[in-house]
C-alpha cells in the first residue's frame, strides 16, 4: 500500500508541475505586466512567480517567453520584458555565471531550442520596433553560444534571405541582428564565403540609394561590429575601396545618427586597419574637418576621435619600434599626423573656444573643447617638438583677452602640449609663463580659467620637474611663491581647489629622489595642515576634492625626507582619531554610510603610506611602534563594516603594518585570521581577494615560520580559489606567487602541500602554453600567469634548499625544465618573466644540485636561453643569468 501511495504522490506532483507550467504559460502575459507594476507588492509577487516557473520548468518557461515575444496579439510591454528575460537567461557579466548559462542552454532538448529559435526569427518580421529589436539581441546571444559549437548552421542564410524582404522594418531588424551577431561571435567561427555575404548585405544597406533611414542606420551600426570580420576584404583593393567609399558617403548623410555611426566606423577602421588608410587619408581629413567645424556635437566628437585614434596607433608604433622600421615591424608608421600637422592643429585650436558654461561642474562632461584638447595632447606626444611653434601664436594671441573663453582656451592649449616635446624646447616658455599663471590662478575673475590654470600647473610639475629634468623650473626663489599660491587656491571653489591639490601632488612627486633635503621641507607643516583643512570642508564631497586632498597628503608624506619624520609621526594620532570618529558614528542613512565608507577608505590609505614611511627607517620605526596596537585595533574594527573599498584599503594598510612590525605581528594573527580568511573567500569583490592574497605574502615575509599554525587554513582556501570558476582570472597569478611566499616562510614544512600545489602549478603551466599568440590582453595575462607560476617554483626551491627533503622536488624537475624550454621557444615573454624564468633555472640547479645535472644538461633553457639572458641589455636579467650560470656549473661539476 505504501508503494502505491508513493506512486500516486509522484503522479500528483508531476501533474501539478505540468498544470503549473501550462497555467503559467497561459498567465505569463499578466505576470510579465505585473512584474512592471508601480505597486511594489504586485511587482514582487510577479517576480517570485517568474522565478518559480523558471526553476520548476525551464523549457516551458523559455518557450512561453519566446511565444510571448513572437505574438502580435500581446502588449508591447510584456513582449519586451519577455525578450529581456530570455536574453538574461543566455548571458551574464560574471564569467562563471555565463559559463553556467551556456551549458544550460546547450543541454536543453533540441526540439525546445528549435521552437524558441523559430519564434525569435518570426519576431524579426514584427512591425513593433521594441519586439523585433529585442529579438535581434536574443538571436545574437543564441548565435554566440551555438555557432562555435557548429550548431544552427542555417541561421546566417535565413537572415540574409530576410534582407530582400520588401517591408523596411524586416530589413532593419535583420541588419541589427547581423550587427549584434558579429559582436557576439568570433570571426574565425564564420567561413569567408558567409562573411562576404554579410558584408555585401550590410554595405548595400548603407548605400545612399537606400531610401529608408532606419535601414541605413542599422546597416551602418552593423558594419561597425562587422569590421573585425573584414580582414580578407580589406586586403583586396577593390573591396576595400568600395567599403571606404560607402562609409565616407554615409558621413555626409542628412540624418545626424547615420553621420555619427559612420564616423564611429571610421574610428574603428583607423585602429583595425591603420596600415590600409594611406589612399584615403586626404579625403578623410576633408570630411572630418568639415564635421568638426560645422556639424552637430555627437558627429564632431567622433570626427575628432578619428584623429585621436590615429595618434594612439602612431604612438604605439613609434614606442615599440622607436622609428626604426626593420623586418620585425608588423606595421610601418605612415606619419599621417605629421603630414596633416599644421591643418590639424589649426582645426583643433578652434575647438578649444567652444567651451560650455558649466563644463567643470559636471564630472562626466565631455564636449568638443575637451575632445579637441585631448587630441592636441595626443598629437604633442606623436610629433614632439614640432607642435610647439604651431600652438604658441594661439596662446600668445588669446592669453590676455577680455573674453574668458579665449584665456581659458589659450591656457588649455598650453597645458595640453606639455607631454611629448623635449624639456629643452618647453623650458624657456614655461619659465616665462610660470609667473603669469601663478598670478592668473589667484586673480583671474573666471573659475573656468582658474580651474584650467591649476590643471596646467599640475602638468608643468608632472612633465618638466623632477630629478630627470636638467634645467629646473622650480628654484628656491620661486618655490615659496608656488606653494603660497597653491595653498591659497585650495580654499577656492571645489573644482579649482581639487586641481590645486593635483598640482601640489606633482610638485611633491618631483622631489621624490632629492635625498636628505627637499625644498618643500620648510613648508611641510603648513602644507599638511592646509590639506587636512581641505578634507574637513563642507563641500569637500564635490569635484573629488576630499579624495584629491588625501591623495596629495599621501604623496607629500611619501616623498618627504628624514628632516620631517617627526612631523609625519605627529600625523599618526591625528589620522587615527579621524578613523576612530568614523567608527563611532551611529544610525546613518545609506547616503551618509556611503560617504563614511569612502572616508574610512581614504584614512586607511593614508595610514598605509605613513606606516610605510615610518617603517622604512629604524629610528622612526622604533618610535612608531607605540601606536601599532591601537592602529591594528582600529583596522579590525574597520573590517566589521561591510564595504569592499574599505576592506581593500584596510588590507593594504595591514600588509604595510606586518612589514613594519615583522615577527611581532604574530600577536595580532589570532584575531585577524578570520578577516584574512573572509578576504580570501571574497569571490564577488575579487579585488579584495587579490589584495588579501598579497597581504598573505607580506605576513609570510614578516612572520616566517611563525605563520605555520595558519598555513593549513590559508593553503586550503588558496587551492579552493584556484579551482573556482567564480573567481576572476586576475587573482590566480598572485595566488601562485603566494605559494612561493609560504614555502619560503615555512621551508620543508611545505612538504604536505606539495601533492596539491604542484599539480595545480603544472596544469596552469600547460594552460599558459596554449594561450600564447592570442591578442595583446591575453598575452599580457599569460605573462602574469607565467610569472606567478615561476615565482611559486622559485619560492618552493629556495624554501627546501639545504633541507634533507630536497629529493621530494625531483619528480617535478623534468616538467619545470620543459616549462622553461617551452617559454623560451615561444619568444613572447616580457622582461619580468625572462628574469624570473632564468632565476628558477638557477634555483633548481642550486637546490637539486648533481641530482638534476643530467636533466639540466639536456634542457634548451640551460644553454640557449641562458646565453640569451647573459647577453641581455637589462642588468637585472643579466645578473640573474650570471647567478644561474654559477649554480648550473656547480650542479654539473659535482
C-alpha positions in Angstrom: 0.0 0.0 0.0 2.9 2.3 0.9 4.4 1.6 -2.5 1.1 2.6 -4.3 0.9 5.8 -2.2 4.3 6.8 -3.3 3.5 6.2 -6.9 0.2 8.2 -6.6 2.1 11.0 -4.8 4.7 11.2 -7.6 2.0 11.2 -10.2 0.2 14.0 -8.4 3.4 16.1 -8.0 4.3 15.6 -11.7 0.8 16.6 -12.9 0.9 19.6 -10.6 4.1 20.8 -12.2 2.7 20.2 -15.7 -0.5 22.0 -14.7 1.5 24.9 -13.1 3.6 25.1 -16.3 0.5 25.2 -18.5 -1.2 27.7 -16.2 1.9 29.9 -16.1 2.2 29.7 -19.9 -1.4 31.0 -20.2 -1.0 33.6 -17.5 2.6 34.7 -18.5 1.3 37.9 -20.1 -0.3 39.1 -16.9 2.6 38.1 -14.8 5.0 40.0 -17.1 2.9 43.1 -16.9 2.6 42.8 -13.1 6.4 42.5 -12.9 6.5 46.1 -14.3 3.8 47.4 -11.9 4.3 50.5 -9.9 2.8 48.7 -6.9 5.8 47.1 -5.1 3.7 44.3 -3.7 2.3 43.3 -7.1 5.7 43.5 -8.7 7.4 41.4 -6.0 4.7 38.7 -6.3 5.1 38.6 -10.1 8.9 38.3 -9.9 8.6 35.4 -7.5 6.1 33.7 -9.8 8.5 34.0 -12.8 11.4 32.7 -10.7 9.3 29.7 -9.6 8.2 28.9 -13.2 11.8 29.1 -14.3 13.1 26.8 -11.6 10.3 24.2 -12.0 10.0 24.0 -15.7 12.8 25.8 -17.6 11.9 24.5 -21.1 8.3 25.6 -20.6 9.4 28.9 -19.2 11.7 29.7 -22.2 9.1 28.6 -24.7 6.4 30.8 -23.0 8.8 33.8 -23.2 9.7 33.2 -26.8 5.9 32.7 -27.7 5.1 36.0 -25.8 7.8 37.9 -27.7 6.6 36.5 -31.1 2.8 37.1 -30.6 1.4 40.2 -32.3 -1.7 40.0 -30.0 0.3 40.6 -26.9 1.0 44.0 -25.3 4.3 45.7 -26.2 5.4 45.9 -22.6 5.0 42.2 -21.9 6.7 41.2 -25.2 9.7 43.5 -24.4 10.2 42.1 -20.9 9.8 38.5 -22.2 12.7 39.2 -24.6 14.8 40.8 -21.9 14.4 37.8 -19.6 15.2 35.5 -22.5 18.4 37.4 -23.1 19.4 37.3 -19.5 18.8 33.5 -19.5 21.6 33.2 -22.0 24.3 35.6 -20.8 25.8 37.2 -17.7 28.6 39.6 -17.0 30.3 37.3 -14.5 32.4 34.6 -16.3 31.3 31.7 -14.1 27.6 32.6 -14.4 27.9 33.0 -18.2 29.6 29.6 -18.4 26.7 28.0 -16.4 24.0 29.6 -18.7 25.8 28.5 -21.8 25.9 24.9 -20.6 22.3 25.1 -19.5 21.2 26.2 -23.0 23.3 23.6 -24.7 21.8 20.8 -22.6 18.2 21.7 -23.5 16.2 19.4 -25.7 16.8 20.3 -29.4 13.1 20.4 -30.1 12.6 23.1 -27.4 15.6 25.1 -28.7 14.3 24.9 -32.3 10.8 26.1 -31.3 12.4 29.0 -29.4 14.6 29.9 -32.4 11.7 29.7 -34.8 9.8 32.2 -32.6 12.8 34.5 -32.5 13.2 34.6 -36.3 9.5 35.1 -36.7 9.6 38.1 -34.4 12.1 39.8 -36.7 9.1 40.4 -39.0 7.1 42.1 -36.3 6.2 45.7 -37.1 6.6 46.6 -33.4 10.2 48.1 -33.0 10.6 47.0 -29.4 9.7 43.4 -30.2 12.0 43.0 -33.3 14.9 44.9 -31.7 14.8 42.7 -28.6 14.5 39.6 -30.8 17.7 40.7 -32.6 19.7 40.8 -29.4 18.4 37.4 -28.2 19.2 35.8 -31.6 22.7 37.1 -31.4 23.1 35.7 -27.9 21.9 32.2 -29.1 24.3 32.5 -32.1 27.2 33.4 -29.7 26.5 30.0 -28.0 25.6 27.8 -30.9 27.8 28.9 -33.9 31.1 28.0 -32.1 29.5 24.5 -31.5 28.7 24.1 -35.2 25.0 24.4 -34.4 22.3 26.5 -36.1 24.2 26.4 -39.4 21.2 27.7 -41.3 21.0 31.0 -39.3 23.1 33.2 -41.4 21.4 32.0 -44.6 17.9 32.7 -43.1 19.0 36.2 -42.1 20.5 37.0 -45.5 17.3 35.9 -47.2 15.4 38.4 -45.0 17.4 41.2 -46.4 15.5 41.1 -49.6 12.1 41.4 -47.9 10.1 44.3 -49.0 9.0 45.7 -45.6 11.7 48.1 -44.5 11.3 47.1 -40.8 12.2 43.5 -41.6 15.4 44.6 -43.3 16.2 46.9 -40.5 15.7 44.2 -37.8 17.8 41.7 -39.8 20.7 44.1 -40.2 20.5 44.9 -36.5 20.7 41.1 -35.8 23.7 40.7 -38.1 25.4 43.6 -36.3 24.7 42.1 -32.8 25.8 38.7 -34.0 29.1 40.0 -35.2 29.6 41.5 -31.7 28.9 38.1 -30.0 30.7 35.7 -32.4 34.5 35.4 -33.0 35.4 36.0 -36.7 37.0 32.5 -37.0 33.6 30.9 -36.4 32.1 32.2 -39.7 33.6 31.0 -43.0 34.8 33.6 -45.5 32.0 33.0 -48.0 29.4 33.9 -45.4 31.5 36.8 -44.2 31.5 38.2 -47.8 27.7 37.8 -48.0 27.2 39.5 -44.6 29.4 42.4 -45.6 27.7 42.7 -49.0 24.3 42.9 -47.3 25.5 45.4 -44.7 27.3 47.7 -47.2 24.3 47.6 -49.6 22.1 48.7 -46.7 24.4 51.6 -46.0 24.3 52.9 -49.6 23.0 56.4 -50.3 20.5 54.7 -52.7 18.8 53.1 -49.6 15.7 55.3 -49.1 14.8 54.2 -45.5 17.0 56.0 -42.9 16.2 53.3 -40.2 17.6 50.6 -42.5 20.7 52.7 -43.4 21.4 53.4 -39.7 21.0 49.7 -38.8 23.4 48.8 -41.6 26.0 51.4 -40.6 25.9 50.2 -37.0 26.1 46.6 -38.2 29.3 47.4 -40.2 30.9 48.9 -37.0 30.5 45.4 -35.4 31.4 43.5 -38.6 34.7 45.3 -39.2 36.7 42.6 -37.3 35.4 40.1 -39.8 36.6 42.0 -42.8 40.4 41.2 -42.6 40.4 39.4 -46.0 38.2 42.1 -47.6 40.5 44.9 -46.5 43.4 43.2 -48.2 41.5 43.3 -51.5 41.9 46.8 -53.1 38.5 46.8 -54.9 36.5 45.6 -51.9 38.3 48.0 -49.5 37.7 50.9 -51.8 34.0 50.1 -52.0 33.7 49.8 -48.2 35.6 53.0 -47.6 33.6 54.9 -50.3 30.3 53.8 -48.7 31.5 54.8 -45.2 32.7 58.2 -46.3 29.4 58.8 -48.2 27.5 57.9 -45.0 29.3 60.6 -43.1 27.5 63.1 -45.4 24.0 61.7 -44.8 21.3 64.2 -44.0 20.5 62.1 -40.9 22.7 63.0 -37.8 22.6 59.5 -36.3 23.8 58.0 -39.6 26.7 60.5 -39.8 27.7 59.8 -36.2 27.6 56.0 -36.8 29.6 56.4 -40.0 32.3 58.3 -38.2 32.3 55.6 -35.5 33.1 53.1 -38.3 36.0 55.4 -39.4 37.3 55.5 -35.8 37.2 51.7 -35.7 38.9 51.4 -39.1 41.7 53.7 -38.0 42.7 51.3 -35.3 41.9 48.0 -37.0 43.2 48.8 -40.5 45.7 51.7 -39.9 48.1 50.3 -42.5 45.4 50.4 -45.2 44.5 54.1 -44.8 47.1 55.9 -46.9 45.0 56.2 -50.1 42.0 57.7 -48.2 43.6 59.9 -45.6 43.3 63.2 -47.6 39.5 62.6 -48.1 39.1 61.7 -44.5 40.8 64.8 -43.4 38.5 66.9 -45.5 35.3 65.2 -44.2 36.5 65.3 -40.5 37.5 69.0 -40.8 34.0 69.8 -42.2 32.3 67.8 -39.4 34.4 69.4 -36.6 33.7 72.9 -38.0 30.0 72.6 -39.0 28.3 69.5 -37.7 26.4 68.7 -34.5 28.3 67.8 -31.4 27.9 64.0 -31.4 29.2 63.9 -35.0 32.0 66.4 -34.4 33.2 64.4 -31.4 33.6 61.3 -33.5 35.4 63.2 -36.2 38.0 64.4 -33.6 38.1 60.9 -32.1 39.3 59.6 -35.5 42.5 61.7 -35.2 42.9 60.8 -31.6 42.8 57.1 -32.6 45.4 57.7 -35.4 47.6 59.3 -32.7 47.2 56.2 -30.5 48.3 53.9 -33.3 51.3 56.0 -34.3 52.4 56.5 -30.6 52.3 52.7 -30.2 54.2 52.0 -33.3 56.9 54.6 -32.5 57.2 53.5 -28.9 57.5 49.8 -30.0 60.0 50.3 -32.8 61.5 53.7 -32.0 61.0 54.8 -35.6 63.5 52.1 -36.7 61.4 50.0 -39.0 63.2 46.8 -39.7 61.8 43.4 -40.7 60.4 43.0 -37.2 57.9 45.8 -37.6 54.4 44.5 -38.1 53.2 47.8 -39.3 55.3 50.8 -40.5 54.4 54.3 -39.3 52.9 56.3 -42.1 53.3 59.6 -40.2 49.7 60.7 -41.0 49.7 63.1 -38.1 53.0 64.8 -39.1 51.7 65.2 -42.7 48.5 66.8 -41.6 50.1 68.7 -38.7 49.5 72.4 -39.5 46.0 72.0 -40.7 45.1 69.5 -37.9 46.5 71.8 -35.1 44.7 74.8 -36.6 41.4 72.8 -36.7 41.8 71.6 -33.1 42.7 75.1 -31.7 39.4 76.4 -33.0 37.6 73.7 -31.0 39.1 74.9 -27.7 37.0 78.1 -28.0 33.7 76.0 -27.9 33.6 75.6 -24.1 30.4 75.2 -22.2 29.5 77.4 -19.2 29.2 74.5 -16.7 31.7 72.1 -18.1 33.9 71.8 -15.0 31.0 71.2 -12.6 29.8 68.0 -14.4 32.3 65.3 -13.6 31.5 63.1 -16.6 31.3 66.1 -19.0 32.7 65.7 -22.5 32.4 68.3 -25.2 34.1 69.5 -28.3 36.6 71.7 -26.4 37.7 68.8 -24.1 37.9 66.4 -27.1 40.0 68.9 -29.0 42.4 69.5 -26.1 42.8 65.7 -25.6 43.5 65.2 -29.3 46.0 68.1 -29.2 47.8 66.4 -26.3 48.0 63.1 -28.2 49.4 65.0 -31.2 52.1 66.5 -29.0 53.1 63.0 -27.9 53.1 61.8 -31.5 55.2 64.6 -33.1 57.1 66.1 -30.1 58.8 69.4 -30.6 57.2 70.2 -33.9 53.9 71.1 -32.3 55.3 73.9 -30.1 55.7 76.6 -32.8 52.2 75.9 -34.2 50.5 76.4 -30.9 52.5 79.3 -29.3 51.0 82.0 -31.5 47.4 81.0 -30.5 48.5 81.1 -26.8 50.1 84.5 -27.1 47.2 85.9 -29.0 44.5 84.7 -26.6 46.1 84.5 -23.1 45.3 88.1 -22.1 42.0 88.6 -24.0 39.0 90.0 -22.0 36.7 87.1 -23.1 37.2 84.2 -20.5 36.8 81.7 -23.3 39.9 82.9 -25.1 42.0 83.0 -21.9 40.8 79.5 -20.9 41.4 78.1 -24.5 45.0 79.5 -24.5 45.8 78.0 -21.1 44.2 74.7 -22.1 46.3 74.6 -25.3 49.4 75.2 -23.3 48.6 72.5 -20.8 47.7 70.0 -23.5 51.1 70.1 -25.3 53.3 69.7 -22.2 53.8 65.9 -22.7 55.7 65.0 -25.8 58.0 67.9 -26.7 61.5 67.9 -25.1 62.1 69.9 -21.9 64.7 71.9 -23.8 62.0 73.1 -26.2 59.5 73.9 -23.5 61.5 75.2 -20.5 62.2 78.7 -21.8 58.5 79.2 -22.5 57.5 77.6 -19.2 59.8 79.9 -17.3 58.1 82.9 -18.8 54.6 81.5 -18.3 55.0 80.4 -14.7 54.7 83.8 -13.1 51.8 84.7 -15.3 49.9 81.5 -14.4 50.5 81.9 -10.7 49.0 85.3 -10.9 46.1 84.1 -13.0 45.4 81.3 -10.5 44.7 83.8 -7.7 43.4 86.9 -9.7 41.5 85.7 -12.8 37.8 86.5 -12.2 36.6 83.4 -14.0 36.5 79.9 -12.4 37.0 78.1 -15.7 40.2 79.9 -16.3 41.4 79.3 -12.7 40.5 75.6 -13.0 42.4 75.1 -16.3 45.4 77.2 -14.9 45.7 74.9 -11.9 45.5 71.9 -14.1 48.2 73.3 -16.4 50.5 74.0 -13.5 50.0 70.3 -12.4 51.0 69.3 -16.0 54.1 71.5 -15.8 55.2 69.9 -12.5 54.4 66.4 -13.8 56.4 66.6 -17.0 59.0 69.3 -16.6 60.0 69.0 -12.9 62.0 66.3 -11.2 65.4 64.7 -11.0 65.5 63.7 -14.7 65.0 67.3 -15.9 68.3 69.1 -16.4 67.2 72.7 -16.1 65.0 73.1 -13.0 61.9 75.3 -13.5 61.3 75.4 -9.7 64.0 77.2 -7.8 64.5 78.2 -4.2 63.4 81.7 -5.4 60.0 80.7 -6.8 59.3 77.7 -4.6 57.7 79.7 -1.8 55.5 81.7 -4.2 54.3 78.5 -5.9 53.4 76.9 -2.6 51.7 80.1 -1.3 49.6 80.3 -4.4 48.6 76.6 -4.4 47.7 76.6 -0.7 45.6 79.8 -1.3 43.8 78.1 -4.3 43.0 75.1 -2.1 40.5 77.5 -0.4 38.8 78.3 -3.7 35.7 76.6 -5.1 35.9 72.8 -5.1 36.9 72.2 -8.8 39.7 74.8 -8.6 40.8 73.5 -5.1 40.9 70.0 -6.5 43.2 70.9 -9.4 45.4 72.9 -7.0 45.7 69.7 -4.9 46.7 67.9 -8.0 49.4 70.4 -8.8 50.8 70.1 -5.3 50.8 66.3 -5.7 53.1 66.5 -8.8 55.2 69.2 -7.1 55.9 66.9 -4.2 56.5 63.9 -6.5 59.2 65.8 -8.3 61.2 65.9 -5.1 61.0 62.1 -4.5 64.7 61.5 -5.2 66.3 64.6 -3.7 67.9 62.7 -0.8 68.2 64.3 2.6 67.0 67.8 1.9 63.9 68.9 0.0 62.9 72.5 -0.9 59.4 71.5 0.5 60.8 70.8 4.0 60.4 74.4 5.4 56.7 74.3 4.2 55.9 70.7 5.3 53.9 71.6 8.4 51.9 74.3 6.6 51.2 72.0 3.6 49.9 69.1 5.7 47.7 71.5 7.8 46.2 73.0 4.7 45.4 69.6 3.2 43.8 68.4 6.4 41.7 71.6 6.5 40.6 70.8 2.9 39.4 67.4 4.0 37.1 69.0 6.5 35.5 71.4 4.1 31.7 71.2 4.0 31.9 71.0 0.2 34.8 68.5 0.1 32.5 65.9 -1.4 32.2 67.9 -4.6 34.6 67.5 -7.6 36.5 64.7 -5.8 38.1 67.3 -3.6 38.4 65.2 -0.4 39.9 62.3 -2.3 42.4 64.7 -4.1 43.4 66.2 -0.7 44.1 62.8 0.8 46.0 61.6 -2.3 48.1 64.7 -2.2 48.7 64.3 1.6 49.9 60.7 0.9 52.3 61.9 -1.8 53.7 64.7 0.3 54.3 62.1 3.1 55.7 59.5 0.7 58.2 62.0 -0.8 59.2 63.6 2.5 62.8 63.4 3.9 64.2 62.4 7.3 64.1 66.0 8.3 60.3 65.9 8.5 60.0 62.4 10.1 59.0 63.9 13.5 56.1 65.8 11.8 55.0 62.7 9.9 54.9 60.9 13.3 52.7 63.7 14.7 50.2 62.9 11.9 49.6 59.3 13.2 47.4 60.2 16.2 45.5 62.8 14.1 44.6 60.3 11.3 43.8 57.6 14.0 41.4 59.9 15.7 39.7 60.7 12.4 39.3 57.0 11.7 38.1 56.4 15.2 35.4 59.1 14.8 34.1 57.4 11.6 33.7 54.1 13.5 31.7 55.8 16.3 29.0 57.3 14.0 25.6 55.8 14.7 22.4 55.3 12.7 23.4 56.6 9.4 21.3 56.9 6.2 22.5 54.8 3.2 23.9 58.0 1.6 25.8 59.0 4.8 27.1 55.4 5.2 28.5 55.6 1.6 30.3 58.8 2.4 31.6 57.3 5.7 32.9 54.2 3.9 34.7 56.4 1.4 36.3 58.4 4.2 37.3 55.3 6.0 39.0 54.0 2.9 40.9 57.3 2.4 42.0 57.3 6.1 43.2 53.6 5.9 45.1 54.5 2.7 46.7 57.5 4.4 47.8 55.3 7.4 49.2 52.8 5.0 51.5 55.4 3.5 52.5 56.8 6.9 53.3 53.2 8.2 55.4 52.5 5.1 57.3 55.8 5.5 57.9 55.5 9.2 58.6 51.8 9.0 61.4 52.2 6.4 64.0 53.5 8.8 64.9 52.1 12.2 64.7 55.2 14.4 61.2 56.3 13.2 60.0 52.6 13.2 61.0 52.3 16.9 59.0 55.4 17.9 56.1 54.5 15.7 55.7 51.0 17.3 54.0 52.6 20.3 50.9 53.2 18.1 50.9 49.7 16.4 48.4 48.0 18.8 45.9 50.9 18.6 46.2 51.1 14.8 45.6 47.3 14.5 42.6 47.6 16.8 41.2 50.3 14.5 41.7 48.2 11.4 40.0 45.2 12.9 37.0 47.5 13.7 37.0 48.7 10.1 36.6 45.1 9.0 33.4 44.9 10.9 32.0 47.3 8.3 30.7 45.8 5.2 32.3 47.8 2.4 34.6 46.3 -0.2 36.5 49.5 -0.8 37.3 49.9 2.9 38.3 46.3 3.2 40.7 46.6 0.3 42.4 49.8 1.8 42.4 48.3 5.3 44.0 45.1 4.0 46.8 47.0 2.2 47.4 49.0 5.4 47.7 45.8 7.4 50.2 44.5 4.8 52.3 47.6 5.5 51.9 47.1 9.3 53.0 43.5 9.0 56.1 44.5 7.1 56.9 47.2 9.6 56.3 45.1 12.8 58.0 41.9 11.5 57.8 38.9 13.8 55.8 41.0 16.4 52.8 40.9 14.0 52.2 37.3 15.3 50.3 38.7 18.3 47.6 40.1 16.0 47.2 36.9 13.9 44.6 35.1 16.0 42.1 38.0 15.9 43.0 39.0 12.3 42.9 35.5 10.8 39.1 35.4 10.4 39.2 38.5 8.3 42.1 37.2 6.3 40.0 34.1 5.5 37.0 36.2 4.7 39.1 38.2 2.2 40.4 35.0 0.6 36.8 33.8 0.2 35.5 37.1 -1.3 34.9 35.9 -4.9 32.4 38.7 -5.6 34.7 41.6 -4.9 37.7 39.9 -6.4 40.0 43.0 -5.9 39.6 42.4 -2.2 40.5 38.8 -2.7 43.6 39.8 -4.8 44.8 42.3 -2.2 44.3 39.7 0.6 46.5 37.2 -1.3 49.2 39.9 -1.5 48.9 40.5 2.3 49.3 36.8 3.0 52.7 37.2 1.2 53.5 40.3 3.4 52.7 38.4 6.5 54.8 35.4 5.4 57.8 37.6 5.0 57.1 39.3 8.4 56.4 36.1 10.4 58.5 33.5 8.6 57.8 30.1 10.3 55.5 31.8 12.9 52.9 31.7 10.1 52.9 27.9 10.3 49.8 27.5 12.6 47.6 29.3 10.0 49.0 27.6 6.9 46.6 24.7 6.6 43.6 27.2 6.5 45.4 29.6 4.1 46.5 26.8 1.7 43.1 25.2 1.7 41.5 28.5 0.8 44.1 29.3 -1.9 43.6 25.9 -3.5 39.8 26.4 -3.4 40.2 29.8 -5.1 42.3 28.2 -7.9 39.7 25.6 -8.5 36.8 28.0 -8.7 35.1 29.1 -11.9 33.7 32.1 -9.9 36.9 33.8 -9.1 38.2 36.4 -11.6 41.2 35.1 -13.5 43.4 38.1 -12.5 43.6 36.8 -8.9 45.1 33.5 -10.0 48.7 34.6 -10.8 49.2 36.3 -7.3 47.9 33.1 -5.7 50.7 31.1 -7.3 53.2 33.7 -6.2 51.8 33.3 -2.7 52.6 29.6 -2.7 56.3 30.7 -3.1 56.0 33.1 -0.2 54.5 30.4 2.0 57.2 27.9 1.1 60.0 30.5 1.7 58.5 31.2 5.1 58.0 27.6 6.3 60.7 25.8 4.4 60.5 22.0 4.4 57.2 22.2 6.3 55.7 22.9 2.9 56.1 19.2 2.2 52.5 18.4 3.0 51.2 20.9 0.4 53.4 19.7 -2.5 51.0 17.0 -3.6 48.2 19.6 -4.0 50.2 22.7 -5.1 52.5 21.0 -7.7 49.7 19.5 -10.0 47.9 22.9 -9.9 51.1 24.7 -11.0 51.7 22.0 -13.6 48.3 22.3 -15.2 48.4 26.2 -15.1 51.9 26.0 -16.8 50.4 23.8 -19.6 47.4 26.1 -19.9 49.7 29.1 -20.3 51.5 27.3 -23.2 48.2 27.1 -25.1 47.2 30.8 -24.7 50.2 32.3 -26.3 49.9 34.2 -29.6 46.4 35.4 -28.8 45.5 39.2 -28.6 47.6 41.7 -26.6 45.3 41.4 -23.5 45.7 37.6 -23.4 49.5 37.8 -24.0 49.7 40.2 -21.0 47.7 37.9 -18.8 49.8 34.9 -19.9 52.9 36.7 -18.9 51.4 37.5 -15.5 50.3 33.8 -15.1 53.7 32.5 -16.0 55.4 34.9 -13.7 53.2 33.8 -10.8 53.9 30.1 -11.6 57.7 30.8 -11.8 57.7 32.8 -8.5 55.9 29.8 -6.9 58.6 27.4 -8.2 61.4 29.8 -7.1 60.0 30.1 -3.5 59.5 26.3 -3.2 63.1 25.6 -4.4 64.5 28.2 -2.1 62.3 27.0 0.8 63.6 23.5 0.5 67.2 24.4 -0.1 69.7 22.8 2.4 66.9 20.6 3.7 67.2 16.8 3.8 63.9 16.7 1.9 65.1 18.3 -1.4 64.6 14.9 -3.1 60.9 15.4 -2.8 61.2 18.0 -5.6 63.0 15.7 -8.0 59.8 14.2 -9.6 58.8 17.8 -10.7 62.2 18.9 -12.1 61.6 17.4 -15.6 58.3 19.2 -16.0 59.7 22.5 -14.7 62.5 22.4 -17.2 60.1 21.6 -20.0 58.0 24.6 -19.0 61.1 26.8 -19.1 62.0 25.4 -22.5 58.5 26.0 -23.9 58.5 29.6 -22.6 61.9 30.1 -24.3 60.7 28.6 -27.6 57.6 30.8 -27.8 59.6 34.1 -27.7 56.6 36.1 -26.4 57.7 36.6 -22.7 58.3 40.0 -21.3 61.4 41.0 -19.4 59.9 40.3 -16.0 59.1 36.7 -17.0 62.5 36.3 -18.5 64.2 37.4 -15.3 62.1 35.1 -13.1 62.4 32.2 -15.5 66.2 32.3 -15.6 66.1 32.7 -11.8 64.1 29.5 -11.5 66.6 27.6 -13.6 69.3 28.8 -11.1 67.1 27.9 -8.1 66.5 24.4 -9.5 70.3 23.8 -10.1 71.1 25.3 -6.7 68.6 23.2 -4.7 68.8 19.9 -6.5 72.5 20.1 -7.4 74.0 17.0 -9.0 70.7 15.0 -8.8 69.3 17.1 -11.6 72.5 17.6 -13.6 71.6 15.2 -16.4 68.2 16.9 -16.8 69.7 20.3 -16.8 72.3 19.3 -19.5 69.5 18.1 -21.8 67.5 21.3 -21.4 67.4 24.0 -24.0 66.9 26.7 -21.4 70.2 25.9 -19.7 72.1 26.5 -22.9 70.4 28.8 -25.5 68.1 30.6 -23.0 70.9 31.2 -20.5 73.2 32.6 -23.2 70.4 34.9 -24.4 69.9 36.2 -20.9 73.7 36.6 -20.3 73.9 39.0 -23.3 70.7 40.9 -22.3 70.8 44.7 -22.0 68.7 44.5 -18.9 71.1 44.4 -16.0 68.6 42.6 -13.7 68.2 39.8 -16.3 71.9 39.6 -16.8 72.5 39.5 -13.0 70.0 36.6 -12.6 71.6 34.8 -15.6 75.1 35.1 -14.1 73.9 33.6 -10.8 72.1 30.8 -12.7 75.2 30.0 -14.7 77.2 29.7 -11.5 74.6 27.4 -9.9 74.4 25.2 -13.0 78.2 24.9 -13.3 78.3 23.9 -9.6 75.5 21.3 -10.1 77.1 19.8 -13.2 80.7 19.7 -11.9 79.8 17.8 -8.7 
